[in-house]
Amino acid sequence: MNAPTPATPPTPPTPATPEPGVDPTDPRTVVVRYVNAVAEGDLVTVRASFAADATWTYPGDVPLTGVYRGRDTIVDGFLLGAGVLFAPGGAPAVTLTNVIADGGQVVAEWTSKGLAATGRVYDNACLGVFTVQDGLITSVREYADTQHVERSLFGGPQPG
């Protein structure tokens, strides 16, 4: 019987190449590249944007609420996990609308519009406070209208 071959650690994915003359580790550049990758469905760049031990905090009192720890948990558990909340063909269109950066802190605003699996329209304005170190996102605190999330994605009561 052959001895098992030792597992080779996976090579981290490589993010998309930035424009010539742009520092790929600049915090603003990292966040813009990340949000654009989400909008384009570029999962390799999305995954490569995070440090292995990154955290993502989603506040509120909805099933998505929590602190997600680690790149794979953020991408596979939170970001891709939220995809099942949308109707087939209804994945949200993400549009970056504003970015403000100061050192390693970047605040990004985006809109997210799609058709939820509940049949309701999802149209939310979101804001993320990103911390970037050494060209990787190390933490995100996301803010959105969680009442809208509850109503549209989870079938909560409509305002009346």
N, C-alpha and C positions, 0 to 999 in steps of 0.2 A: 504494500500500500504506500502511496506517495505521501510525503509530509506536506501539510498545507503550506502554501506560499504566504509569507507575511503580507498583511494588507498594506498597501501603499496609501499614505494619506492623500485624500483628494486634493487636487490643485484648485485653489480658489478661482472662480470665474473672473475673467478680465472684463472690465467695463468698456463701453464704447469709447473710441478714441475722440478726445476733444478737438476743437478747432485748433489749427496751427497757431502757435504763439500764446496759447491759453494754458495756464498752470493747471494740470489735471487734479491737483490736490487742493486748489483754492476752495474754501468752504462753499462759497456761492456757486461756483462751477459744479461742485459735487452734488449739491441739492437740485440745481436746475437739471443736470443730467439725469438724476434719479427720477424726478417728477416727469420729465419728458419720456423716460424709459417706461414708466407706468402707463403713460398715455399711449405709447406705441406698442405696448405688450412685449417689451424687450426684457424677458425674465432674467437673462444672463446679466445684463447691466443692473437690473433691480437688485438681484442677489449680491452682486459684486460691490454694490454701493455701501453695504453695511459691514461694520466690524463684526467679528465672530461673536462677541459678547454684548452686542448692542441691545438696547431696550426700546420698546415702543409703548407709550402709555395712552390708552383710549379711555377718557373719563365717562361718567354718566351711570345710568342704571338700565342698560340694554344688554342682551346676550354677548355683544362684542366687547363690553367693558372689561378692562383689566390691564395688567402690565405684561407684555409679551417679552420674554427674555431669550436672546440669542438670535442670530441671523436666520437660521432655518425655521425657528418658531415664528418669527416675524413674517417671513415670506410665505412659508407653507401653511402655517396655522392661522395667521391673521389676514394677510393680504389675499392669498389664494382662497383661504377658507371663506372669506366674505363673498367670493365670486359665486358661490352656490345660492346666494340670496337674490340673484338676478335671473330674469327669464332667459331662456335660450335666445341668443342674439341681442339681449338687452343689456349686455355689459356696459358699465358706465363709461362715458366719454369724459376724460380728465383734461382740463385746460388750466395751465398755470396762468395766474392773473397778476401776481405781484411777488417780489422777492426783496427782502431787506437783509443785509448782512453786516455784522460787526464782529470782526475777529472770527472765532470759531462758532459763533451763534448765527444762525440763519433762520429768518421767519419767512415762510412761503405760504401764499394763499392760492387755492385752486378751486375750481368748480368740478363737480362730479354729477353727471346727468345720465340716467339710464332707466330701464324698465325693470322693476322688481319682480321677483317670482310671484309676489302677491297680486300682480297685475297693476300695481300702483306706480306712478311716476316717481322716480327718485331724482331730486334736483337740489343738491346741497352745496353750500359754500363751506369750505374747510380751511383750516389754518394749522400749520405745523411749526413748532419751535424745534429746530434741528440743532444738535451739537455735532460738530465735525472735528475730528482729530486725525492728523496724518492721512488726509484724503479719504477717510471713511466716516460714515454716519455712525455715531456712538449712542445717540439717544434721540428720540422724537417724543414730543408731547403734542398730540393732535386734538384740535377743538373743532366741533361741528354742532349742528342743531340736532341733538340726540332725540328730541321729540319727533322731528321729521324722520330720523332713522327708525324709531320705534313704529311710527305710523306706516311708513312706506315699505320698509324691509321686513317687518315682523307682524304687520297687519293690525297694529294698534288702532284705537278709535280715531276717526277723522275729526278735525275741529268742527264745531258746529254751530 
